[in-house]
Amino acid sequence: MLRGSPSADDEVERLRRLELAAGLLPALLRVLDVRGVFEGLSAIGRHALPHDMLTLGLFNGDFTRLTMFARTGQGDDLGRDFPQPYPPAVVRAWNFDIIDDRVEHPLERDRPPTRLGMRSSLAQVPQGVLHYLQRLYYDTALSCSPSALAALRNFVPASQIVFGSDFPFLPSPLATAQLAALENTGQFGEQEKAQIFRENALQLFPRFATTAATATAGGSPVKA
């Protein structure tokens, strides 16, 4: 039964678990393949959400099959492709899949996680790769060519793009050239460029909003 407003203790516990979950972010830095850090992610996440097993499955394009991409522990099921028993329309409508008893569930009792010993499960059901890629923010570092900016503009709105230059690792003249290319691309209006150069970053990092000042070079904002 759903409860009303959470108590103060419930809110404190929720914040505590969010703080613990934040430890996952450093573990993912500079990681190209999540399988290489999956055991570590499980160990960190266990403090926020106790669990015996962590799995990552990838749906195929029509949501009829699932690949066991990663999981804690070892086994010959890793990388294997399995049929997905639910109608694709049902999978697309899910945000979360909560199963209290997999052994008693008619569609789950014979699936690989259950055979591995998983009794209950909580899963976030993906809505396709593009759905999640289009929720991310993208920066413009080393990507200010007309073709790159046009592709990015078609992929996400300006509210999800932030200016980046890789300075000081990139020589200053090249960083300045990137700024000019972005200014003159013709892909973005003035308000959109204001978002890219400053406003989006301040929304992502609101603690800087009270102290940030626009640096200018020749009347144009640059990365501070």
N, C-alpha and C positions, 0 to 999 in steps of 0.2 A: 504494500500500500504506500502510495506517495505521501511524503510528509509535507508540512508547510515550510515556513522559512527556517533555514538552518540555525542552530544555536550557536552561541559564541564559541563553544568548545569544538563544534563541528567545523566552523570556519577556520579556527586555528589549526585543526588537524588537516584540513584541505590545503592550507598554505604550507604546512610542514611537508606534505607529500609533494607539492609542486616544487618546493625548494630542493627536495631530494631528487626529483626527476630532472631538475636543471643540470645535474651532474652528467647527464647523457650527452649534452652538447659538446663539452671539451673532448669526450671520447670519440666524437665523430669528425673532429677537425682533421683535415688533410687525409681523410680516408676515401679511397677510390672504390673499394669493394667492402660492403658492410659485413661480408662473411668473415673477413679477417679479424673483426673486433666483436663478433656476435656474442661470444661467451662473456666478454667484458661488459657489454651492454646489458646482458641478462643479470650479471652480478650487481651492477649499479642500480638497475631498475628494480631489483628485488627488494631494495630498501623502501621504495615508494609503493610498490605493488607486489607483495609476496607471490611467488609462483614457482612451480617445479620445472617447467619447460617453456621455452620461448621459441616460436617458429615464425618463419616469414615465407608465405606462399605468394606466387605470382599467377594471376589469371591470364589466360590467353585472350585474344582480341574479342572473342564472342562469349566469354565467360562460361564456357562449357568444360574447360579443363584447368587444372591448377598444378603448377610446378613447385615442389618443395625446394625453394631457393636457399634457405638457411634455417638452421635450428641449433639449439644447444645439444651437446652430445654428438655421437657419431652413429653412422648407420648407412645402409645401402639405399635408403630412400632419398638421400640428398641428391638433388638434381633430377629426380625422376618426375615424370608427368603422370597425373592421376585424373580420372574423370571427376567432375564436379556435379553433385547430385541435385542441386537446386535449379529451378528455372532461371535462366539469365535475367529475366525481368525482375525477379525477386531479388537477385544479387545486386542489381543496379539500384534498387530502392533502399537497400540497407545502408545504414551508417555504422551500426555495431551489431555483432552477432554474439548473444549471450546464451550459453548452453549450460544448464545446471548439472545434467547427468548425461554424458555422452554415451555411456554404456547402454542406457535405456532408450536413447534417441534412435528412432528407426532409420534415419538417414546418416547418422554419425557413428553408429556402433562398429561399423566395419571399415571406417576410414583410417588412414595411417596414424594420425595423432592418437586416436583411441587405442589402436593396437600397441602403440608405444607406451601406454599407461596413463595418458591424459584423461582425467575423469570429468572435469569441468573446464570450460573455456570462455574467454572473453576476447573477442576479435574485432578489430576495426576493418570494415569491408571496403576495399578501394573502389573508386568510381572511374577507374581507368587512369593511365599514366598522365595523359594530358591534363586531366582535371587537377592533379596535384602540382604538376609543373607550372600551370598557369596561376597558382596561388603564391608562387615564390616571387621574391624581388631579384632584379638583375641589375648589375652595374655595367658601366660602359668602358671599363678599362681595356685598352687595346682592341676595342670593338667599335670604333667610330667610322668605319668605312660606310659609304652610302648603302651598300647591300646589307651589311650587318645591322645597321640601324633600321632599315626598312623591314627586315625580317623580324626584329625585336618589336617594332611598332605594331606589326600585325599579330604578334603572339600575345602580348600583354599590354594593358593600358599604361599611359605615362605615369600613373600613380604608383606603379610597381617597378619603376626604373630609377636608379640613382647614379649620379655622376661618379666615376672612378677613373683614376689615372695611373695607379701603381707607383706614383711618386712617393718617396725618393729613389726607389729602385729603378724607375724609368728616368732617363735623362730629361732635364727640365724642358729643352726645346721640343722633345716629342710629346711631353705632357701638354705643353701649350698648343701644339698642333692638334691634339685630340680635342681640346677645348674649342678651338676654332672650327673643327670639323663638325662638332655637335651643334654649335651655334648656327652654322650655315647649312645644315643638312636639308632644311625645308620639310623635314618629317614632323616637326613639333611646332605648335604655336607658342606664343610668348608665355601664356599661363602654364602650359605643359613644361616648358623649359624651366620656369620657376620651380615647379614641382621636382624636376629631375636634379637641379642644381642645389636645392636647399630644403624645400618643404617636406619631401618624402623622407629624407634623412632625419629631420626633426620629429616626424611622426614615429619613426622607428626607434629613436632614442630621445624621448621627450625630456629626459633630465638635462639635456643640453639646450633646450629651447630658451631658457631664461638667460643663458650666458652667451649663446652663439651670436656671432656678428658676421655679416656678409663681408668677405674679403673681395676686393675688386682689383682687376688688372685691365686697364683700358676700358673701364665701365662694365666689364663682364665678371660675373661671379666665378671664383675658382675654388677648387677643393682646399679647405683649410687644414 
